């Protein structure tokens, strides 16, 4: 009786291989999907940064910030 139960619980190597291949294929699909999405987002980010919305003149001259009330000007 115990031997019969053990035979029913044993998974064949072929079944295990099929399950592992299917699992690997699903994960590979999601990885490829994530990589494609990453490149699309990167291209959109570059396009948005190159647009006129982010092109503005930045005043890079030095501004003295020590005149504030938090600094002791003696």
KEROPA-521644 format. One line per 5 residues: number of its first residue (from 1); their letters; for each residue x, y, z of N, C-alpha, C, O. Coordinates in steps of 0.2 Angstrom, whole numbers, plus 5000, padded with zeros to 4 digits. Atoms other than C-alpha are relative to their C-alpha. Layout:
BEGIN
NUM = a = X Y Z X Y Z X Y Z X Y Z ~ ...
***
This chain:
BEGIN
1 = xxxxx = 5004 4994 5000 5000 5000 5000 5004 5006 5000 5003 5011 4996 ~ 4995 4995 4999 5014 5012 5005 5004 5001 4993 5005 5007 4991 ~ 4997 5000 5007 5023 5008 4988 4996 5003 4995 4998 5007 4991 ~ 5004 4998 5005 5008 5012 4978 4999 5008 5001 4998 5012 4996 ~ 5000 4992 4998 5006 5030 4987 5006 5003 4997 5005 5009 4994
6 = xxxxx = 4994 4996 5002 5024 5034 4983 5000 5000 4992 5003 5005 4990 ~ 5000 5000 5007 5022 5029 4965 4995 5006 4997 4997 5009 4992 ~ 5005 4995 5002 5007 5041 4963 5003 5007 5001 5001 5012 4998 ~ 4997 4993 4998 5017 5056 4971 5006 5002 4996 5008 5007 4996 ~ 4994 4999 5003 5032 5054 4961 4999 5004 4993 4994 5002 4989
11 = xxxxx = 5001 4996 5006 5034 5067 4947 5005 4998 4995 5011 4998 4997 ~ 4995 5002 5005 5043 5062 4931 5004 5006 4999 5002 5011 4999 ~ 4995 4995 5002 5058 5071 4925 4997 5004 4994 4998 5010 4994 ~ 5003 4997 5006 5048 5075 4909 4995 5005 5002 4995 5011 5000 ~ 5005 4995 4997 5034 5084 4919 5003 5005 5003 5001 5011 5002
16 = xxxxx = 4996 4995 4997 5046 5093 4929 5004 5005 4995 5004 5011 4996 ~ 4996 4996 5005 5056 5099 4914 4995 5005 4996 4996 5010 4995 ~ 5005 4996 5004 5040 5105 4905 4998 5006 5005 4997 5011 5002 ~ 5003 4994 4995 5034 5115 4921 5006 5005 5000 5004 5011 5000 ~ 4994 4995 5000 5052 5123 4922 5000 5004 4994 5002 5010 4994
21 = xxxxx = 5000 4997 5006 5052 5127 4904 4995 5006 4999 4996 5011 4997 ~ 5005 4996 5000 5035 5135 4905 5001 5006 5005 5000 5012 5003 ~ 4998 4995 4995 5040 5145 4921 5005 5005 4997 5004 5011 4998 ~ 4994 4996 5002 5056 5151 4913 4997 5004 4994 5000 5010 4993 ~ 5003 4997 5006 5046 5156 4897 4996 5006 5002 4997 5012 4999
26 = xxxxx = 5004 4994 4997 5034 5167 4907 5004 5005 5003 5003 5011 5001 ~ 4995 4995 4998 5048 5175 4916 5004 5004 4995 5005 5010 4995 ~ 4996 4997 5006 5058 5178 4900 4995 5005 4997 4997 5011 4995 ~ 5005 4996 5003 5042 5186 4893 4999 5007 5004 5000 5012 5001 ~ 5001 4994 4996 5040 5198 4907 5007 5004 5000 5006 5010 5000
31 = xxxxx = 4993 4996 5000 5059 5203 4907 5000 5003 4993 5002 5009 4993 ~ 5000 4996 5007 5058 5207 4888 4995 5005 5000 4997 5011 4997 ~ 5005 4994 5000 5042 5217 4891 5003 5006 5004 5002 5011 5002 ~ 4997 4994 4996 5051 5227 4905 5005 5003 4996 5006 5010 4997 ~ 4994 4997 5003 5066 5230 4894 4997 5004 4994 5000 5010 4993
36 = xxxxx = 5003 4996 5006 5055 5236 4879 4997 5006 5003 4998 5012 5001 ~ 5003 4995 4997 5045 5247 4891 5006 5005 5002 5005 5011 5002 ~ 4994 4996 4998 5062 5254 4898 5002 5004 4995 5003 5010 4995 ~ 4997 4996 5006 5068 5259 4881 4995 5005 4998 4997 5011 4996 ~ 5005 4996 5002 5051 5267 4877 5000 5006 5004 4999 5012 5002
41 = xxxxx = 5000 4995 4995 5051 5277 4893 5007 5005 4999 5006 5011 5000 ~ 4994 4997 5001 5069 5282 4890 5000 5005 4994 5002 5011 4994 ~ 5001 4995 5006 5065 5289 4872 4995 5005 5002 4997 5011 4999 ~ 5005 4995 4998 5050 5298 4879 5003 5005 5004 5002 5011 5004 ~ 4997 4995 4995 5060 5306 4893 5005 5004 4996 5005 5010 4997
46 = xxxxx = 4995 4996 5004 5074 5312 4880 4996 5005 4996 4998 5010 4995 ~ 5004 4995 5004 5060 5319 4869 4997 5006 5004 4997 5011 5002 ~ 5003 4995 4996 5052 5328 4883 5006 5005 5003 5005 5011 5003 ~ 4995 4996 4998 5069 5335 4889 5002 5004 4995 5005 5010 4996 ~ 4998 4996 5006 5073 5341 4872 4995 5005 4997 4996 5009 4993
51 = xxxxx = 5005 4995 5002 5057 5350 4870 5001 5007 5003 5005 5008 5007 ~ 4999 4993 4998 5055 5369 4873 4998 5001 5007 5000 5006 5010 ~ 5002 4999 4993 5047 5366 4890 5005 5001 5005 5005 5004 5010 ~ 4995 5000 4995 5063 5363 4899 5006 5005 4997 5011 5005 5001 ~ 4994 4996 5002 5074 5375 4889 4998 5007 5002 4994 5011 4999
56 = xxxxx = 5001 4993 4997 5075 5391 4899 5007 5002 5002 5011 4998 5004 ~ 4994 4997 4998 5089 5403 4903 5001 5000 5007 4997 5002 5011 ~ 4999 5001 4993 5097 5399 4919 5006 5005 5002 5011 5006 4999 ~ 4995 4995 4998 5106 5414 4928 5005 4996 5004 5004 4995 5010 ~ 4995 5003 4997 5122 5406 4933 5005 5004 5004 5011 5002 5006
61 = xxxxx = 4995 4996 4997 5130 5421 4940 5000 4999 5008 4995 4997 5011 ~ 5000 5001 4993 5135 5421 4958 4996 5004 5004 4996 5010 5003 ~ 5004 4996 4996 5123 5427 4971 5002 4999 5007 5002 4994 5010 ~ 4998 5000 4993 5128 5432 4988 4994 4998 5005 4990 5002 5005 ~ 5005 5002 4996 5117 5422 5000 5001 5001 5008 4997 4999 5012
66 = xxxxx = 4998 4999 4993 5126 5427 5016 4996 5007 5003 4997 5008 5009 ~ 5003 4994 4998 5115 5443 5018 4994 4999 5004 4991 5004 5006 ~ 5006 5002 4997 5101 5434 5025 5000 5001 5008 5005 5002 5011 ~ 5000 4999 4993 5095 5435 5043 5003 4995 5004 5004 4995 5010 ~ 4997 5006 4996 5102 5418 5048 5007 5001 5001 5010 4997 5005
71 = xxxx = 4992 4999 5000 5120 5424 5046 5001 5006 5004 4998 5011 5004 ~ 4997 4994 4995 5129 5435 5059 5005 5004 4996 5010 5002 4995 ~ 4996 4996 5004 5136 5449 5048 5004 5005 5005 5001 5010 5006 ~ 4996 4995 4995 5149 5457 5060 5006 5003 4996 5010 5007 4999
***
